[in-house]
Amino acid sequence: MTVVHGQCDPRFSRVREVFDRHFAEGEELGAAFAVFLDGEPVVDLWGGVADRHSGRPWERGTPALTYSCTKAVTATAALLLAERGLLDVAAPVADVWPEFARHGKERITVEHLLTHQAGLPTIEGPVPLEEFEDQAAIADRLAGQAPIWEPGTAHGYHALTYGFLLGEVIRRVSGKSAGEFVAAEIAEPLGLELWFGAPEEVAARAARLSAGRRQGPADAGA
């Protein structure tokens, strides 16, 4: 049986029950969950393995991939620039990124990017894997595309392009990549363990994703 560590306020005992059950029923190999109420931690639980191949246990400080949660952080970075008077979200993206004003994108605003209304939810054509580490290269691809709907008239989740689009705006305005800006202006001042592109020592201790059949109680954690 997987041992669950941490603490849980009695008011949130059902959370602990569900967390325990997910391991017991083989829904989880390793996980962590925390809840803060009025700035105070009321749930802080972790358990299982961070790497099923090595059996490395999930510890209290094990980093994990957050995927689209970074969209909210990227938006926060852009809005922080707006708060400082450095970025007008109602203005065209091309005001800070002139190359973007092509193929019907001249009137796309920063607000359209923030709200998934730009009509650029995908990157056209095959993209070499290593190119995804090159913000400027992906931004150039997106600048060369036409929107697939009239910007501002519809909404479509920009799952793979949101960070590149807003990231280029942040880079043009601040002179820093989104990751550098978040580190300097959000994560470090607030003491957060938050990275856009984690350093090697952080990646080495991060939880690894596992895909496969649903685990049963007998082989959970195996």
N, C-alpha and C positions, 0 to 999 in steps of 0.2 A: 504494500500500500504506500502511496505517495504521502510523505510528510509535508504538511502545509505549515509554513512559518509565518510569523508576524503577529499583528494584533488587530482586533476588531471591536469597536464599541458595541456594547450589548444592543443598542438601538438598531444596529445594522447586522444583527445575527443572521438574518436571511441571506445576506450577501455571502457570509462565510459558508453557510450551508450549500449554496449554489456553487461556490468556488470549489468546495470539497467534492461535491457530487460530480463535477466535470472531470475531475481526476479519477474518481471511483468508476465512472462509466466509460472511461477511455476517450473522453472528448478532448483532453489536453495532455501534452507531454510535459510542458513546462509553461508557466505563466506567472504574471504579477498583476496586481490590481490595487489601486489606491484611490481613496476619496478624501477630499478636504472639505470641511464645513466651517464657514466663517474663518478660514485661514488655519484651522487646526486639523491635523490628520485624524480621521475617525475610522478609516480602514487602510491597512497596509499589509497586504498578504502576498506571499510568493511561495513557489514550490515546484517540484519536478526537475527536469533536466533542461539545460540550455543548449545541449548538443547531444542528440540521441546516439550518435556514432561513438563519441568518446565517453559518454556518461557524465560529462561535466555538469555539476548541479547548477540550478538556477539560484543565484544569490540575491541578496537585497539590492545590490547595486548593479545587477546585470543589465546592460543596455539592450534595447530592442528597436527594431525597425518600426517606424511609425507611418510610413507611406503617406497617404493623403492628409494626415494631420499637419504635414509641413505646408500645405496650401494656406492654412489659417495663419501660420507663422510668417509666411511670405507676404500675405496680405497685411499683416500687422507691421512688417517692415516698411511696406509701401505707404501705409497710413501714417507711420511715424514720420516719414519724409514729408507727407502732406501736412501733418500737424506743425512741422517746423517751417512751413511755408516754402519748401523746396520743390514741391510737386503739386500740380493742380489735377485732381482726379477727374474733373469735368472737361479738361482740355484734351485735344487729340494726342494720341501716343506719339505721333510724328513730331510733336513739338520738342520732345527730348530724344527721339529716335528717328531721325529724318528718313533713313532707308526703309522704314516701315510703310511709308506713304506710297504704296504701289498696289496695283490690282484691286482697286476699290476699297482700300483700307485707310484712305486719307482721313475719314471722319470717325474712325474707331477711337474711342476715348479710353483713358486709363480705367474709368468706371466700368466700361464694357469688359475689360480684362478681369477686373476684380469680381465681376458677377457672372462670368461664363457666358457672355453674350457676344463675343467677338467673331464667332463663326470659324474659329481655328482650332477645333478640338483634336485634330490629328496632324501628324507630320507626313507629308506626301512622299511616296517612294520609299525604297529601302534605305536604312541609315546604318552605317557600320557601328557596331557596339561601342568601340572606343570613342566615337564622335560624341556620345552622350556625356562625356567628361569635358566637352568643349562648349561652354555657354555661347560664345560668339558664333561658332559654326552653326549650332542649332538655331540661334536667333536669326542668322542670315537665311537659313532655309525657310523659316516662318515668314520673314519679311518678303520673301519671293513668292509666297502663296496668295491665292485669292480666297476670301472667306466663302464657306459653303452655304451660308445664308446671309441675308442682309443684316449687318451688325446692328444690334439694338432691338431687333424685331422678334428674336427668339432666344431661347436658353438651351444650352447643351453642355453637359459636363466636360470640361477641358481636362480630362484625366491625365494625359501625358504631356500637355503643352503649357499648363498653367504656370508652373515654376519657371519655365524658360521665357515665357512672355513677360511676366512681371519681373523676373530676375534681370532681364535686359533693361527694363525701365529703371530698376534699382541701380544697376551698374552704370547706366548713363548719367543718372542724377548724382549718385554718391561717389562714383569712381571705385566702388568696391563690388565684388560679387555678392549675391544674396547671402551666401554662407559667411563671407567675411563681415558683412554688415550685421547679420544676426548675431554673430559671435561678439562683435565689438559693442553693439548698441543694445542688445537684449540679453543674451545668455550670460556674458561676463558680468555686467552690472547687477544682474539679479541672482548670480550664483547658480545658474541652471546647467545641468548636464544635458546639453542640447547641441547637436551638431548637424550642419548641412554638409555632408562629406566628412565622416568621422575620421580622426587620425588613426594610424595603424594600431596603436596600443588599445584604442577603444574598440575598433572593429574586431580585434583578436578575442576580446572577452564578451562580445555581443552574442545574443541568442541566435542560433541558426534555425532557419525555417526547415520544416520537414513536410513532405507531401506523401500521401499513401493511403492505405486503407484505414478505416476507423479502428482504433485500438479497442480491445475488450478489457474487462477488469483484470483478466489473468496476465495480459501482456502490456498493460499500460506502463509507459515509461521505458519500455524495452527498446 
